[in-house]
Amino acid sequence: MCRTLALLTLMLSSCAALAQPRAPAPIVFFDLAGPESAALRDFYSKVFAWAAGATGNLSVPVTSPLAGNLRSGDATEKRIYIGVDDVSAKLMEIAANGGTVDAPRFEVPGVVVLGLFKDPAGNPMGLVEMRDGKPRIP
């Protein structure tokens, strides 16, 4: 009887362990590539005030938890979205510093205000209009 009870206890504790949700794995690093890392360093420093070291290492603030999306599409396309006060003004600044505008400021009603661009190396990026530290919802 004791052996059966011990086995049952072990089985139940094993099942409970399997039912426990795993902690999600955090994003801990990102990198952006281009033919001239110095040009990227200058662009992101001027446009977004990201201070990068001589080797390109940088640390930037992030929202937490960091939202994301899995979608159908070209597997080579990834986009980092950067929070800004004014999407239209930032897109003008991006264009003035060697980036290109993919989509001017647009609103997704009830969701977010966005703008899309490519940095000077052609990396696709996005902008999210922020108010008081949160995405602006039109």
C-alpha positions as CSV (number, residue, x, y, z in Angstrom):
1,M,0.0,0.0,0.0
2,C,2.8,2.4,0.9
3,R,4.6,1.6,-2.3
4,T,1.5,2.2,-4.4
5,L,0.9,5.5,-2.6
6,A,4.5,6.6,-3.2
7,L,4.2,5.6,-6.9
8,L,0.9,7.5,-7.2
9,T,2.4,10.6,-5.5
10,L,5.4,10.5,-7.9
11,M,3.1,10.2,-10.9
12,L,0.9,13.0,-9.8
13,S,3.9,15.3,-9.1
14,S,5.3,14.5,-12.6
15,C,2.0,15.4,-14.2
16,A,1.9,18.6,-12.3
17,A,5.4,19.5,-13.4
18,L,4.4,18.9,-17.0
19,A,1.4,21.1,-16.7
20,Q,3.4,24.1,-15.4
21,P,3.9,26.7,-18.1
22,R,7.4,27.4,-19.1
23,A,8.7,30.9,-18.8
24,P,9.0,32.6,-22.2
25,A,12.5,33.0,-23.6
26,P,13.4,36.8,-23.7
27,I,14.9,38.6,-26.6
28,V,18.3,39.6,-25.3
29,F,20.1,41.0,-28.4
30,F,19.6,42.4,-31.9
31,D,21.9,43.5,-34.6
32,L,21.6,45.5,-37.8
33,A,23.9,44.9,-40.7
34,G,25.0,47.0,-43.6
35,P,28.1,47.5,-45.8
36,E,29.3,50.4,-43.7
37,S,28.8,50.0,-40.0
38,A,30.1,53.5,-39.3
39,A,27.3,54.9,-41.6
40,L,24.7,53.0,-39.6
41,R,26.2,54.1,-36.3
42,D,26.0,57.7,-37.5
43,F,22.4,57.4,-38.8
44,Y,21.0,55.8,-35.6
45,S,23.0,58.2,-33.4
46,K,21.7,61.3,-35.3
47,V,18.1,60.2,-35.8
48,F,17.4,58.2,-32.7
49,A,20.1,59.3,-30.2
50,W,21.4,55.7,-29.9
51,A,25.0,55.9,-28.7
52,A,27.1,53.2,-30.3
53,G,30.7,52.4,-29.4
54,A,33.4,52.3,-32.0
55,T,32.7,48.6,-32.6
56,G,29.0,49.2,-33.1
57,N,27.9,47.9,-29.7
58,L,24.9,49.8,-28.3
59,S,22.3,49.6,-25.7
60,V,18.8,51.0,-26.3
61,P,15.7,51.3,-24.1
62,V,12.9,48.8,-24.8
63,T,9.3,48.5,-23.7
64,S,8.5,45.5,-21.5
65,P,7.1,43.2,-22.3
66,L,8.2,43.6,-25.8
67,A,5.2,43.0,-28.2
68,G,5.7,41.1,-31.4
69,N,3.9,39.4,-34.2
70,L,4.3,36.2,-36.2
71,R,2.9,36.5,-39.7
72,S,2.9,35.0,-43.2
73,G,5.3,36.7,-45.7
74,D,8.8,36.9,-46.9
75,A,11.0,35.1,-44.3
76,T,13.9,37.5,-44.9
77,E,11.8,40.5,-43.8
78,K,12.0,41.5,-40.2
79,R,11.2,44.9,-38.8
80,I,12.1,46.6,-35.6
81,Y,9.6,49.3,-34.5
82,I,11.0,52.4,-32.7
83,G,8.8,54.6,-30.6
84,V,8.8,58.4,-31.5
85,D,6.7,61.4,-30.5
86,D,5.9,62.4,-34.2
87,V,6.0,59.8,-37.0
88,S,5.8,62.4,-39.8
89,A,8.6,64.6,-38.4
90,K,10.8,61.6,-37.7
91,L,10.3,60.3,-41.3
92,M,11.5,63.6,-42.6
93,E,14.6,63.4,-40.4
94,I,15.2,59.8,-41.6
95,A,15.1,60.9,-45.3
96,A,17.4,63.8,-44.5
97,N,19.9,61.4,-43.0
98,G,20.1,58.8,-45.8
99,G,17.1,56.6,-45.0
100,T,14.1,56.1,-47.3
101,V,10.4,56.2,-46.5
102,D,8.5,53.1,-47.3
103,A,5.1,54.3,-46.0
104,P,4.3,57.7,-44.6
105,R,2.5,58.1,-41.3
106,F,-0.7,56.1,-41.3
107,E,-3.3,55.2,-38.6
108,V,-4.6,51.7,-37.9
109,P,-7.9,52.8,-36.1
110,G,-8.1,51.5,-32.6
111,V,-4.6,50.0,-32.7
112,V,-1.6,52.3,-33.5
113,V,-0.1,55.1,-35.6
114,L,2.8,53.9,-37.8
115,G,5.4,54.9,-40.4
116,L,7.7,52.5,-42.3
117,F,11.3,53.2,-43.5
118,K,14.6,51.7,-44.5
119,D,17.8,52.7,-42.9
120,P,20.8,53.7,-45.2
121,A,21.8,50.0,-45.5
122,G,18.2,49.0,-46.6
123,N,17.1,47.4,-43.3
124,P,13.3,47.7,-43.0
125,M,12.3,49.5,-39.9
126,G,9.1,51.0,-38.4
127,L,8.0,53.9,-36.3
128,V,5.3,53.8,-33.6
129,E,3.9,57.2,-32.5
130,M,4.0,57.4,-28.7
131,R,2.2,59.5,-26.1
132,D,3.2,59.3,-22.4
133,G,5.4,56.3,-23.0
134,K,2.6,54.2,-24.7
135,P,1.7,53.7,-28.3
136,R,-0.8,56.4,-29.5
137,I,-4.1,54.7,-30.4
138,P,-6.2,56.7,-32.9
